[in-house]
Amino acid sequence: MVRLILIGLLSGFFFSSTFVLNRIMSLSGGHWVWSASLRYAYMILFLTVWLLVFRGTAAFARTMGLFFNHLAFWVAVGSIGFGAFYALICFSADYAPGWIVATTWQFTIIATLVVLSAFGRRFPRRIWLFSTIVFAGVFLVNLSQAGAVDSAELIKGALPVLIAAFCYPIGNQMVWEAKTGHGRLPDISDPMLEHPFAKVLLMSLGSVPFWILLVVVTAPPPPVGGQIVNTALVALFSGVMATSLFLFARNESKTGSQLAAVDATQSSEVIFALAGEILIIGAAPPNALGVLGIVVTGAGLALFVRFQETSA
C-alpha cells in the first residue's frame, strides 16, 4: 500500500509540472495558445513513437483505423476533453499563480460527479457533502488572492479552470460511454480502447482541428524559444511520465480503498506546484487564508478516501 501511495505521489509531482511550467511560460511572455497547442503536438509525437516501438505497427494501424472510422466522434471528444480543457488551463496561467490553478483544479471532483449524474449515475448523499468541502477549500484559496489582484483578473484566473473541470470529465465519459455501447454515441467497443495511451492518442488527434481553429482565431505571436522547450517538458513529464505512473498505480490496486488512496494522491499537485513556484519562480507563499483553503481541500479529499475504505 505504501508503495502505491509513493508511486501516486511521484505521479502527482510530475503532474504539477504543468502548472509551474505554464506559469513560467506566461511570465516570460509566451502566449497561452502556444503553451496549450504545442503540448498536444508533442503528445501526438511521443505517443505515436511509443505505440510503434512497444506495441508495433499493427496496433498503431488499428488505432488510426479507429480514429478515421469515427472521425466526428473523436474530433468532438478531443475538442472538449483535451482542447477546451487545456486551453482554459493555460489561459488561466496568465492571471493566477500555478498553485492556485492546481488547487482550483481539484474542483474537477465535483464536476465529475455532476457529469456522471448527467449520464445517469447516482451517488450517496455524503459524496456530495465531501464535494462541497472540497469546493469550500477551492473558494478559500481564490478568496485569499482577492486583495492581491484585481477582481477581474481573479475571475479570469479561476473561472476558466472551473469550466475546464467540466470539460475534462465530459470528454473522458463520452469515450467510456462509446466504449461500453451506451447512449446515443457510436459503439466503439474495440480492445484498443483498453490501452490508455491509445485512448490518449485518439483524443489528442481529435483535438487537432480545435487547435488549428484557435490559432487562426487568436493569431498569437510566434512562440518564444523557452516555450518550445517547456511545452515539450510538460508533454513528457505530465503527459507521459505522470500518466504512466498514475495508471500503473491504479492498475496495481487490488481493493477499493487502495484505488481511492491512489486517486487522492493527486491532490499533492497543489503542494508540489506551490513548492515549485516558490523555489523556481520566487513566488510569495500563500497567506493564512490560502493555507486554510489548501487544508480544507485536502480534508475533503481525505474524506473521499475514508468513505471508500469503509465501503470497500
C-alpha positions, 0 to 999 in steps of 0.5 A: 500500500505504501508503495502505491501511495509513493508511486501516486505521489511521484505521479502527482509531482510530475503532474504539477509540472504543468502548472509551474511550467505554464506559469513560467511560460506566461511570465516570460511572455509566451502566449497561452495558445502556444503553451496549450497547442504545442503540448498536444503536438508533442503528445501526438509525437511521443505517443505515436513513437511509443505505440510503434516501438512497444506495441508495433505497427499493427496496433498503431494501424488499428488505432488510426483505423479507429480514429478515421472510422469515427472521425466526428466522434473523436474530433468532438471528444478531443475538442472538449476533453483535451482542447477546451480543457487545456486551453482554459488551463493555460489561459488561466496561467496568465492571471493566477499563480500555478498553485492556485490553478492546481488547487482550483483544479481539484474542483474537477471532483465535483464536476465529475460527479455532476457529469456522471449524474448527467449520464445517469449515475447516482451517488450517496448523499455524503459524496456530495457533502465531501464535494462541497468541502472540497469546493469550500477549500477551492473558494478559500484559496481564490478568496485569499488572492482577492486583495492581491489582484484585481477582481477581474483578473481573479475571475479570469484566473479561476473561472476558466479552470472551473469550466475546464473541470467540466470539460475534462470529465465530459470528454473522458465519459463520452469515450467510456460511454462509446466504449461500453455501447451506451447512449446515443454515441457510436459503439466503439467497443474495440480492445484498443480502447483498453490501452490508455495511451491509445485512448490518449492518442485518439483524443489528442488527434481529435483535438487537432482541428480545435487547435488549428481553429484557435490559432487562426482565431487568436493569431498569437505571436510566434512562440518564444524559444523557452516555450518550445522547450517547456511545452515539450517538458510538460508533454513528457513529464505530465503527459507521459511520465505522470500518466504512466505512473498514475495508471500503473498505480491504479492498475496495481490496486487490488481493493477499493480503498487502495484505488481511492488512496491512489486517486487522492494522491493527486491532490499533492499537485497543489503542494508540489506546484506551490513548492515549485513556484516558490523555489523556481519562480520566487513566488510569495507563499500563500497567506493564512487564508490560502493555507486554510483553503489548501487544508480544507481541500485536502480534508475533503479529499481525505474524506473521499478516501475514508468513505471508500475504505469503509465501503470497500 
